[in-house]
């Protein structure tokens, strides 16, 4: 009960997030990239359609299913519940804190993926952009807001939004491999173009929106002393190390990460 009250207190004392210059620059760069993709590539993709090679189409159709949010939500929910149950039977305080940390991490992933997916679905209906299979009659820039039809829910891509959120979560958990997550996100996102479901600008917008949403949720958690903390050197980092970083000192062993005591109140960042 005491730990639950501490977590609720941290949530109530969270500070308001104010975007800094780097955040604004990333927003402007992302918006510019979406516009450039729309102007330079969307019409060409609408004219050519999906990939014609059956082999590559089957691969793209298989990989694009990774952007479905159901398996991500189920996995994060199971991790959160399993870790929470493990904390109840933990033998030591350190094991209990570790299990609670993993449980909160699962809750963060669930909120980031579910929230970004719901927001993307609302945006898709509000923009009402026609999908590539409607190109012959509508073109690449035909919009019919709130048409209540899947044929006019192309922007942004929901699958790409889930992929962007998932890759951001992975990059925050294992920052050493963030470049790999970026490359994987681009390839997985572009499978939506390969199967003819979206334009390139839809995918870029979805990837960016999903990653941004997951980062905002992580920042909100960090400002409340949960899961993440803000570092001047590396930005958002985990409060506990899940994947050990290689030792950078010359022959000196890396000291083990200290497990914070979640039962003690922590000052707001």
C-alpha positions as CSV (number, residue, x, y, z in Angstrom):
1,X,0.0,0.0,0.0
2,X,2.8,2.4,0.8
3,X,4.5,1.8,-2.5
4,X,1.2,2.4,-4.4
5,X,0.7,5.7,-2.4
6,X,4.2,6.8,-3.3
7,X,3.6,6.2,-7.0
8,X,0.3,8.1,-6.9
9,X,2.1,11.0,-5.2
10,X,4.7,11.1,-7.9
11,X,2.1,11.1,-10.6
12,X,0.3,14.1,-8.9
13,X,3.5,16.0,-8.5
14,X,4.6,15.7,-12.2
15,X,5.8,18.9,-13.8
16,X,4.4,20.4,-17.0
17,X,6.4,19.4,-20.1
18,X,7.7,22.4,-22.0
19,X,9.3,21.6,-25.4
20,X,12.9,22.7,-25.8
21,X,14.7,23.9,-28.9
22,X,15.8,20.4,-29.8
23,X,12.2,19.2,-29.7
24,X,11.0,22.0,-31.9
25,X,13.8,21.3,-34.3
26,X,12.9,17.6,-34.6
27,X,9.3,18.6,-35.1
28,X,10.1,21.0,-37.9
29,X,12.5,18.5,-39.5
30,X,9.8,15.7,-39.3
31,X,7.1,18.0,-40.8
32,X,9.5,19.0,-43.6
33,X,10.3,15.3,-44.4
34,X,6.6,14.4,-44.5
35,X,5.9,17.3,-46.9
36,X,8.9,16.4,-49.1
37,X,7.8,12.7,-49.3
38,X,4.3,13.8,-50.2
39,X,5.4,16.1,-53.0
40,X,8.1,13.9,-54.5
41,X,7.1,10.3,-54.0
42,X,3.4,9.9,-53.2
43,X,2.2,10.5,-56.8
44,X,4.8,8.1,-58.2
45,X,3.8,5.4,-55.7
46,X,0.2,5.9,-56.6
47,X,0.9,5.4,-60.3
48,X,3.1,2.3,-59.8
49,X,1.2,0.6,-57.0
50,X,2.4,-2.1,-54.8
51,X,5.5,-4.3,-55.5
52,X,4.9,-6.6,-58.4
53,X,7.4,-9.4,-57.5
54,X,5.4,-12.1,-55.7
55,X,8.3,-13.1,-53.6
56,X,9.0,-9.6,-52.2
57,X,5.3,-9.0,-51.8
58,X,4.9,-12.1,-49.6
59,X,7.8,-11.0,-47.5
60,X,6.4,-7.5,-47.1
61,X,3.0,-8.9,-46.3
62,X,4.5,-11.0,-43.6
63,X,6.7,-8.3,-42.0
64,X,3.9,-5.7,-42.1
65,X,2.0,-7.8,-39.6
66,X,4.6,-6.8,-37.0
67,X,2.9,-3.3,-37.0
68,X,-0.4,-4.8,-35.6
69,X,-0.8,-3.5,-32.1
70,X,-2.6,-6.5,-30.6
71,X,0.5,-8.6,-30.0
72,X,2.4,-5.6,-28.6
73,X,-0.4,-4.8,-26.2
74,X,-0.8,-8.4,-25.1
75,X,3.0,-8.8,-24.6
76,X,3.3,-5.6,-22.5
77,X,0.2,-6.5,-20.5
78,X,1.5,-10.0,-19.7
79,X,5.0,-8.6,-18.7
80,X,3.4,-6.0,-16.4
81,X,1.1,-8.5,-14.7
82,X,3.7,-11.2,-14.4
83,X,6.3,-8.8,-12.9
84,X,3.6,-7.4,-10.5
85,X,2.8,-11.0,-9.4
86,X,6.5,-11.7,-9.0
87,X,7.0,-8.7,-6.7
88,X,4.4,-10.1,-4.3
89,X,6.4,-13.3,-3.8
90,X,9.9,-11.8,-3.9
91,X,12.2,-12.9,-1.1
92,X,14.3,-9.7,-0.9
93,X,13.6,-6.0,-1.2
94,X,16.0,-5.8,-4.1
95,X,14.1,-8.5,-6.0
96,X,10.8,-6.8,-5.2
97,X,12.0,-3.4,-6.5
98,X,13.4,-5.1,-9.7
99,X,10.0,-6.8,-10.3
100,X,8.1,-3.6,-9.7
101,X,10.4,-1.7,-12.1
102,X,9.7,-4.3,-14.8
103,X,6.0,-4.1,-14.1
104,X,6.1,-0.3,-14.5
105,X,8.1,-0.7,-17.7
106,X,5.4,-3.0,-19.1
107,X,2.7,-0.4,-18.1
108,X,4.7,2.3,-19.9
109,X,4.9,0.2,-23.1
110,X,1.2,-0.6,-22.9
111,X,0.3,3.1,-22.5
112,X,2.6,4.3,-25.3
113,X,1.4,1.7,-27.8
114,X,-2.3,1.9,-27.0
115,X,-2.3,5.7,-26.7
116,X,-0.4,6.3,-30.0
117,X,-2.7,3.8,-31.8
118,X,-5.9,5.5,-30.5
119,X,-4.6,8.9,-31.4
120,X,-3.5,7.8,-34.9
121,X,-6.9,6.3,-35.5
122,X,-8.6,9.6,-34.6
123,X,-6.2,11.5,-36.9
124,X,-6.8,9.1,-39.8
125,X,-10.5,9.8,-39.6
126,X,-10.0,13.5,-39.2
127,X,-7.7,13.8,-42.3
128,X,-9.7,11.3,-44.4
129,X,-7.0,10.8,-47.0
130,X,-7.7,8.3,-49.8
131,X,-5.6,5.2,-49.9
132,X,-3.3,4.3,-52.9
133,X,-5.9,1.9,-54.3
134,X,-8.2,4.9,-54.9
135,X,-5.5,6.8,-56.8
136,X,-6.9,6.3,-60.3
137,X,-10.1,8.1,-59.4
138,X,-9.0,10.4,-56.5
139,X,-5.3,11.0,-56.9
140,X,-2.7,11.2,-54.2
141,X,-4.2,14.2,-52.4
142,X,-7.9,13.5,-52.1
143,X,-9.3,14.1,-48.6
144,X,-12.7,13.2,-47.3
145,X,-12.7,13.8,-43.5
146,X,-14.9,11.6,-41.3
147,X,-16.0,9.5,-44.3
148,X,-16.4,6.5,-42.0
149,X,-14.7,4.4,-44.6
150,X,-11.4,2.5,-44.4
151,X,-10.6,3.7,-48.0
152,X,-10.2,7.2,-46.6
153,X,-8.1,6.5,-43.6
154,X,-4.6,6.5,-45.1
155,X,-2.8,9.4,-43.2
156,X,-1.1,8.6,-40.9
157,X,-0.4,4.9,-41.1
158,X,-1.6,3.1,-38.0
159,X,0.8,0.2,-38.5
160,X,3.7,2.6,-38.9
161,X,2.6,4.4,-35.7
162,X,2.8,1.2,-33.7
163,X,6.2,0.4,-35.2
164,X,7.5,3.9,-34.4
165,X,6.3,3.6,-30.8
166,X,7.8,0.1,-30.5
167,X,11.1,1.2,-31.9
168,X,11.3,4.2,-29.6
169,X,10.6,1.9,-26.6
170,X,13.4,-0.4,-27.7
171,X,15.8,2.5,-28.2
172,X,15.1,3.8,-24.7
173,X,15.6,0.4,-23.2
174,X,18.7,-0.4,-25.2
175,X,20.2,3.0,-26.4
176,X,23.3,1.3,-27.6
177,X,21.3,-0.2,-30.4
178,X,19.2,2.8,-31.3
179,X,20.6,3.0,-34.9
180,X,19.5,-0.6,-35.4
181,X,16.0,0.3,-34.2
182,X,15.8,3.3,-36.6
183,X,16.8,1.1,-39.6
184,X,14.4,-1.6,-38.5
185,X,11.6,0.9,-38.1
186,X,12.2,2.3,-41.6
187,X,12.1,-1.1,-43.2
188,X,9.1,-2.3,-41.3
189,X,7.2,0.9,-41.9
190,X,7.9,0.9,-45.7
191,X,6.3,-2.5,-46.0
192,X,3.0,-0.6,-45.8
193,X,4.0,1.0,-49.1
194,X,5.2,-2.3,-50.6
195,X,1.8,-3.9,-50.0
196,X,0.0,-0.9,-51.5
197,X,-1.8,0.1,-48.2
198,X,-0.2,3.6,-47.7
199,X,1.8,6.4,-49.4
200,X,5.4,7.1,-48.2
201,X,4.3,10.3,-46.4
202,X,1.7,8.2,-44.5
203,X,4.4,5.9,-43.2
204,X,6.9,8.7,-42.3
205,X,4.1,10.5,-40.4
206,X,3.1,7.3,-38.6
207,X,6.7,6.5,-37.6
208,X,7.4,10.0,-36.4
209,X,4.1,10.2,-34.5
210,X,4.5,6.9,-32.8
211,X,8.1,7.6,-31.8
212,X,7.1,11.1,-30.5
213,X,4.2,9.8,-28.5
214,X,6.3,7.0,-26.9
215,X,9.0,9.6,-26.0
216,X,6.4,12.0,-24.6
217,X,5.0,9.3,-22.3
218,X,8.5,8.3,-21.2
219,X,9.3,12.0,-20.4
220,X,6.1,12.2,-18.4
221,X,7.1,9.1,-16.5
222,X,10.6,10.6,-15.9
223,X,9.1,13.8,-14.5
224,X,7.2,11.7,-12.0
225,X,10.1,9.6,-10.9
226,X,8.9,6.4,-12.7
227,X,10.9,4.1,-14.9
228,X,13.0,6.8,-16.6
229,X,15.2,9.7,-15.4
230,X,16.5,12.7,-17.3
231,X,20.3,12.8,-18.0
232,X,22.1,15.9,-19.3
233,X,24.4,13.7,-21.4
234,X,22.1,10.9,-22.7
235,X,18.6,12.4,-22.4
236,X,16.1,9.9,-21.1
237,X,17.6,6.8,-19.5
238,X,16.2,3.9,-17.5
239,X,16.4,4.2,-13.7
240,X,17.6,0.6,-13.6
241,X,19.9,-1.1,-16.2
242,X,18.2,-4.0,-18.0
243,X,20.9,-4.5,-20.7
244,X,24.4,-3.9,-19.3
245,X,26.6,-1.6,-21.2
246,X,30.2,-2.7,-22.1
247,X,32.9,-1.4,-19.8
248,X,34.6,1.7,-21.1
249,X,37.3,2.1,-18.5
250,X,40.8,0.8,-19.0
251,X,40.8,-2.6,-17.3
252,X,38.6,-1.5,-14.4
253,X,35.4,-3.5,-13.8
254,X,32.1,-1.6,-14.1
255,X,30.4,-1.3,-10.8
256,X,26.9,-2.9,-10.6
257,X,24.0,-0.6,-11.0
258,X,22.4,0.4,-7.7
259,X,18.8,-0.6,-7.4
260,X,16.8,2.4,-6.1
261,X,14.4,2.0,-3.3
262,X,10.9,2.6,-4.6
263,X,9.5,3.0,-1.1
264,X,11.4,6.2,-0.5
265,X,9.9,9.4,-2.1
266,X,11.9,10.9,-4.9
267,X,12.1,14.6,-5.7
268,X,10.5,15.7,-8.9
269,X,12.8,16.3,-11.8
